[in-house]
Amino acid sequence: MAEYDEFSTQAIHSGQIDEPFGAAVSPLYDSTTFSFTDTEALLEVVGGQKQAAFYTRYGMNPSITSLEQRLAALDRAESSLAYGSGMAAISSISLAFGRGGIVCVGEIYGGTTVFLQQQASLLGINSRFIASGDDKALESTLEQGASLVYMETPANPTLKVIDIEKTAMLSHRHGARLVVDNTFATPINQQPLSLGADLALQSATKYLGGHSDLTAGVVSGRDQDITELNHWRKSLGQAIAPEIAHKLKRSLVTLPLRVERHNSNAQTLAEFLHQHPAVAQVYYPGLPSSPDHDLAARQMQGFGGMLSFDIKDSGSAARQFVDKLSLMKLAPSLGGAETLITQPVTSSHYGLPQQLLDEAGISERMIRLSVGLEAVQDLIRDLEQALAVIA
């Protein structure tokens, strides 16, 4: 971990490479392989006695390792691994630590659900899903045997907040690791490892990248667990490309500033939507009316740039509203500078069984909003004109 205390300093200075020309910014190393002065020097690296550049597929490339040092500093972790995507990170964790069974708590990303139910199950990895906040069900499920507890908080797309500290305590009592998908919160708003989680993962495609122009993932945790994960990443060819690592490391420089603006814009829009007559419910932990507000205030340093809301009318009205927007873009994904909007049933949770959607409270009337960095009054005007059509 870097010696600096503040995120804004770590985001700029952690993981900088000392290179011979004194460049203020770490250069891109797009080489696939690195040479050695002699066999003894090579064997020191191959044998693990010395950390150095070796082969990019192994992740042993300065552009990758310097990024990982910055990510570890932001996550308050001993080590981090960078992946080609968030799903690469999730699949790697599942294969490395989920072979004794995975318990999913609360709502999780639709792609994760599909992977666990359709692909991981073919490999004999059993997954069970329980509601968030049901500690008795979690205890009972863990007693039946599991090696990994998996959860998102805030959850996609309901923004439900789960008590990380309590879940970690229950998981560890039964010998299971806890992994928290921290994509919605980012390490600026929430530090799962400091609250007892064993692993924190993020789709770096979202807020860490922040500009909707790269695909990546990250896992952070203790050295021992990250070393184990690295064996899987290397064999599965999941390491991030050095060009993307370089781009992501640059994006991290502005992460604290961007998250601050995402937080404030989302809070303002949530309050606006909460009082609008065409909106039935707003899902955002920053609202005092949210059932998770008190927990979020204790567990998080900011409430994030994501919110969801239900239109009062039918699902067709929700579609009509989305199609009427002009500034906000209808698109999947999240975390960019531009505001994106979508119905989860048509994107992130498309094709999931209706029973799972009903249990999670995800309907055609639900709209998910990734609030960007635009002037908040322009965003409100766009919402007003589109809501006027269905009011």
Residue pairs with C-beta under 8 A, 6 or more apart in sequence:
1 72
1 73
1 76
1 77
1 78
2 10
2 13
2 14
2 15
2 69
2 70
2 73
4 10
4 13
4 14
4 73
7 74
7 187
7 188
7 255
7 256
8 256
8 257
10 70
10 73
10 74
11 70
11 74
11 252
11 253
11 254
11 255
11 256
12 253
14 69
14 70
14 72
14 73
14 74
15 26
15 65
15 66
15 67
15 68
15 69
15 70
15 71
15 73
15 249
16 26
16 66
17 26
17 27
17 62
17 66
19 26
19 27
25 250
26 62
26 63
26 66
26 246
26 249
27 63
28 63
28 242
28 243
28 246
29 53
29 61
29 62
29 63
29 242
30 63
30 242
30 243
31 56
31 61
31 242
32 55
32 56
32 57
33 54
33 55
33 56
34 52
34 53
34 54
34 55
34 60
34 61
36 42
36 45
44 50
44 52
45 51
45 52
45 54
45 60
46 54
51 65
52 60
53 60
53 61
53 62
53 65
54 60
55 61
56 64
56 239
56 241
56 242
57 234
57 237
57 239
58 234
58 239
59 65
59 68
59 81
59 82
59 230
59 233
59 234
59 239
59 240
61 242
61 245
63 242
63 243
63 245
63 246
63 249
64 82
64 239
64 240
64 242
64 245
66 245
66 249
67 82
67 240
67 245
67 246
67 248
67 249
67 252
68 79
68 80
68 81
68 82
68 218
69 80
70 249
70 252
71 77
71 80
71 82
71 208
71 218
71 220
71 252
72 78
72 79
72 80
72 220
74 187
74 188
74 252
74 255
75 187
75 191
75 193
75 200
75 218
75 220
76 187
76 191
76 193
76 194
77 193
77 200
77 220
77 221
77 222
78 221
78 222
78 223
78 226
79 220
79 221
79 222
79 223
79 226
79 227
80 218
80 219
80 220
80 226
81 89
81 218
81 219
81 220
81 226
81 229
81 230
81 233
82 204
82 216
82 217
82 218
82 239
82 240
82 245
82 248
83 89
83 92
83 216
83 217
83 218
83 219
83 233
83 238
83 239
83 240
84 215
84 216
84 217
84 238
84 239
84 240
84 241
84 244
85 203
85 205
85 215
85 216
85 217
86 183
86 201
86 202
86 203
86 204
86 205
86 206
86 216
86 217
87 111
87 112
87 115
87 203
87 217
88 217
88 233
88 236
88 238
89 201
89 202
89 203
89 217
89 218
89 219
89 238
90 112
90 115
90 181
90 201
90 217
91 115
91 119
91 120
91 236
91 238
92 219
92 229
92 232
92 233
92 236
92 238
93 148
93 150
93 179
93 199
93 201
93 219
93 229
94 102
94 115
94 116
94 120
94 125
94 148
95 120
95 123
95 125
95 232
95 236
96 228
96 229
96 231
96 232
97 147
97 148
97 177
97 179
97 199
97 225
97 228
98 120
98 125
98 127
98 147
98 148
98 150
99 124
99 125
99 147
100 145
100 146
100 147
100 148
100 176
101 125
101 126
101 127
101 128
101 144
101 145
101 146
101 147
101 148
102 116
102 120
102 125
102 126
102 127
102 128
102 146
102 147
102 148
102 149
102 150
103 127
103 128
103 129
103 130
103 138
103 141
103 142
103 146
103 148
103 149
103 150
103 176
104 112
104 113
104 116
104 127
104 128
104 129
104 130
104 150
104 151
105 130
105 131
105 132
105 138
105 149
105 150
105 151
105 162
105 167
106 131
106 132
106 133
106 151
106 152
106 153
106 155
106 160
106 162
107 132
107 152
107 155
107 156
107 157
107 158
107 160
107 360
107 362
108 150
108 151
108 152
108 155
108 156
108 181
109 152
109 156
109 181
109 183
109 348
110 344
110 348
110 349
110 350
110 351
110 352
111 348
112 150
112 181
113 129
113 352
113 356
114 351
114 352
116 125
116 127
117 127
120 127
121 127
128 141
128 146
129 356
130 137
130 138
130 141
131 137
131 359
132 151
132 155
132 160
132 162
133 162
135 166
135 170
138 149
138 167
138 170
139 170
139 174
142 149
142 170
142 171
142 173
142 174
142 176
143 174
146 174
146 176
147 175
147 176
147 177
148 176
148 177
148 178
148 179
149 167
149 170
149 171
149 176
149 177
149 178
149 179
150 179
150 181
151 162
151 167
151 178
151 179
151 180
151 181
152 162
152 180
152 181
152 183
152 184
153 160
153 161
153 162
153 164
153 180
153 181
153 182
153 184
153 185
153 190
153 299
154 160
154 161
154 184
154 185
154 285
154 292
154 296
154 304
154 306
155 161
155 162
155 184
156 183
156 184
156 306
156 344
156 348
156 368
157 283
157 306
157 308
157 344
157 348
157 349
157 362
157 366
157 368
158 283
158 308
158 360
158 361
158 362
159 184
159 283
159 284
159 285
159 290
159 292
159 304
159 306
159 307
159 308
160 283
160 292
161 285
161 292
161 295
161 296
161 299
161 300
163 295
163 299
164 178
164 180
164 190
164 192
164 195
164 196
164 197
164 299
165 195
165 196
165 299
167 178
168 178
168 195
168 196
168 197
168 198
169 196
171 177
171 178
172 178
172 196
177 198
177 199
177 225
178 196
178 197
178 198
178 199
179 197
179 198
179 199
179 200
179 201
180 192
180 197
180 199
180 200
180 201
181 201
181 202
182 190
182 192
182 200
182 201
182 202
183 201
183 202
183 203
183 206
183 207
183 335
184 206
184 304
184 306
184 334
185 300
185 302
185 304
186 202
186 207
186 208
186 255
186 259
186 304
187 200
188 255
188 256
188 259
188 260
188 301
188 302
189 259
189 263
189 300
189 301
189 302
189 303
189 304
190 299
190 300
190 301
191 200
192 200
193 199
193 200
193 220
193 221
195 299
198 221
198 222
198 225
199 219
199 220
199 221
199 225
200 219
200 220
200 221
201 217
201 218
201 219
201 220
202 208
202 217
202 218
203 216
203 217
204 214
204 216
204 217
204 218
204 248
205 214
205 215
205 216
205 217
205 333
205 335
206 333
206 334
206 335
206 336
207 255
207 258
207 259
207 262
207 305
207 334
207 335
208 216
208 218
208 248
208 251
208 252
208 255
208 335
209 215
209 216
209 247
209 248
209 251
209 335
210 251
210 254
210 255
210 258
210 335
210 336
210 337
211 251
211 336
211 337
212 333
212 335
212 336
212 337
212 338
213 247
214 244
214 247
214 248
214 251
215 244
216 240
216 244
216 245
216 248
217 240
219 226
219 229
220 226
221 229
232 238
233 239
240 248
258 337
258 373
259 302
259 305
260 302
261 373
262 304
262 305
262 371
262 372
262 373
263 286
263 302
263 303
263 304
263 305
264 376
265 305
265 371
265 372
265 373
265 374
265 376
265 379
266 284
266 286
266 303
266 304
266 305
266 306
266 307
266 369
266 371
267 284
267 286
267 303
268 376
268 380
269 307
269 369
269 371
269 376
269 379
269 380
269 383
270 282
270 284
270 286
270 287
270 307
271 287
272 380
272 383
273 279
273 282
273 307
273 309
273 383
274 282
274 287
274 289
276 383
276 387
277 312
277 391
278 311
278 312
278 313
278 387
278 390
278 391
279 309
279 310
279 311
279 312
279 387
280 309
280 310
280 311
280 312
280 365
281 309
281 310
282 307
282 308
282 309
283 290
283 307
283 308
283 309
284 290
284 303
284 307
284 308
285 292
285 293
285 295
285 296
285 300
285 303
285 304
286 293
286 296
286 303
286 304
287 293
290 296
296 303
305 334
305 335
305 370
305 371
305 372
306 334
306 368
306 369
306 370
306 371
307 368
307 369
307 371
308 344
308 366
308 367
308 368
308 369
309 366
309 367
309 369
310 363
310 365
310 366
310 367
311 317
311 318
311 321
311 365
311 367
311 390
312 365
313 365
313 390
314 364
314 365
315 343
315 345
315 363
315 364
315 365
316 364
317 365
317 390
318 343
318 364
318 365
318 366
318 367
319 343
319 364
320 389
320 390
321 367
321 386
321 387
321 389
321 390
322 330
322 341
322 342
322 343
322 367
322 386
323 330
324 385
324 386
324 389
325 341
325 382
325 383
325 386
326 382
326 385
327 339
327 374
327 378
327 379
327 381
327 382
328 339
328 340
328 341
328 369
328 379
328 382
328 383
329 338
329 339
329 340
329 341
330 340
330 341
330 342
331 340
331 341
331 342
332 340
332 342
332 347
332 348
333 340
333 370
334 340
334 368
334 370
335 370
336 370
336 372
337 372
337 373
338 372
338 373
338 374
339 369
339 370
339 371
339 372
339 374
339 379
340 369
340 370
340 372
341 367
341 368
341 369
341 370
342 348
342 367
342 368
343 364
343 366
343 367
343 368
344 362
344 366
344 368
345 357
345 362
345 363
345 364
345 366
348 368
349 357
349 362
357 363
371 379
372 379
